Amino acid sequence: MPGIESNAVEPTKDELRGLSPLQKAWRLAPTYGLVILMVGLIVAFSILLPATFPTMLNLRAILSDKAIIALLSLAAMIPMVAGRIDLTVGYGIVLWHILAISLQTMYGLPWPVAVAIVLILGTLTGALNGILVEVARIDSFIATLGTGTILYALALWHTGGRQMVGALPDAFYAINGTFIFGLPITAYYVLAITLILWVVLDYTPVGRYLYAIGANQRAAELNGIPTRKFVIGAFVTSGFMTAVAGVLLASKLRIGQASVGLEFLLPALVGAFLGSTTIKPGRVNVWGTIVGVMILAVGISGIQQTGGSFWVEPLFNGTTLLIAIGIAGYAQRRKGTKSK
């Protein structure tokens, strides 16, 4: 029965054994390259912009603005672990944040009920994506693009192109607007979800099975792993987390409109792809994804504070995505060459 090999390319303990501290540092530098780059960007912008960048106000702004993108990146990362992609993280958030508001303002539902309905619908959408990919055998890119486009069409139909506005309870606003120890509560949400995903993916059989499926699904099946169940579960989790992000976006914006949400798709995918180039290069991982999101957050914040125009953010995101995919591809080819 064939074995299952990891597709990560970080140096092993055997490779590091016998090396001097300087040699180990040199060998580990590519593995933690993005972490080093992130620290370097923080130091550089702090020196260039001492009055605005290294401040609590800027830290709050970064954490508040990028928390939703971080959640979407983590949501997109889960199917990627199993070798799939989920584009509904960018489309679903459009409909979910609209419904979180309209169910309260148009239909008079209490906010906990509205939130519960949105989370259930997000979970069901994830299940649908998983069924389309695993049962109907549709490529995940095509399946989730189709599902996402339908969700976006439903958002346009539901709103009629208008904004969803109305009085919402303070408790609903507090979901996003509360500060704890001077930091936005959304940062704590991201931290809690990150820790949970890290433990599940790195220290439980579920995570090992998902990584095995992503490395070689056929080998995973031959080793007795029920691949269909775990891939569908990955999409279900992604759908649930996308709905959570939609609720937080609704609480933050306090209005619902179909023109908001799609701009999160590219940064979310960039963060997840960047995550596969650091910490455990060649393999999507939780902390790498968080570092990827922070690279985007720090880079864009610093560039904007130095006078960058409004088009800097999409340019930065697109360029970073191409670089991330290029690095990931190079890492895989390098590993393949070493294996041969």
Steps between C-alpha positions, in 0.01 A plus 500: 500500500653837397606740769395861531773759483478852630514772239674744735857598420622636834828343613465191719680435829727253321600766248582746778689252716873567510478854358648798679262771633590725206435219250169419666396866482591512130310177436191624685502850345288403195251326728441816704570748222157665513518530878834678463353718225202591718726603788718694255199688361381589849845632594542689172162672511545578871822681417354679196169589670577530872203725570229284342607139438629365836192623689212329680257681269662346193510157664128522574428608144700212351342239728151635441535531121672167438320274748231411246760432231688280747185298568434461128862397440470234769169388345661472156801322650300201630396359159850584372643261759306226321614621159179691415411865458190685622415823320173546686694664785490818291150465358324355803594785730302734273172316558566409864565855619188619316283228653636565848354850472189446288369215714488749786386814319259349245364198684535612861697198620705532822868538426603161650246326274619695195861411575411132552318488165797654320742253660275205407470622140877544477553148631250357251671685217829343602334158500364567151848592379640182649232287333557667163874436526502151651175343384436677168877506433505862384835680525502702822593823320204467260256372762568777753514765230154391385362483853655835588355668193154369592539637852600838358198495267276425797651796685426729205144365474436532874620860519376613160823695473414705808658528843347310790476756779315502829528530877688207649539411870811610685578138586539424129737794455700377800587178315757700306528832679611389848855567617682281753825626655504772236480260204197416282315185596532371142872452562416260782258314273778451247744390772255244643414353159867492404591305812215253446594439135868467593426232758260314271723505192834436670412278795192294414426217256258729314782735406732216401229349282433833325870553432526143373209560262661819375834324447359199312130421513535159334764393751282630782209288377719191478608562859138486613427871538137589410605787276151602390383557856800712594495712183130576545572581864771744390252683277237502776748660741601753236136589437432544872802727547400708196158553657669607827702755302176621337337558838802696621502708183131582548564605859790716385337672199146520647364499146472227240581549133591265219795715392686414823675170553649394170810709570583256782544203266846584365659596835354186659650276233829691511525445875435127464745460209765700685446269794627209291837671452600548863520312835436175308582598143334286237204427727208723595512565874321710760780721628635554151157626396493746789849621407383539140208717608727707724741556210212646301374705793837647594609560141179671391474708819858622469470578128176692550650703782791597276255648251403203285190548281172309524611250236801388705309234696370293202838537328680380813259208545525385138878525490534316830269222376717443192815496714341258749392255229843524338679427827267209580554351154876536528498335843307201367727462197804522726363227723422283196854539373646403840271197521614376162 
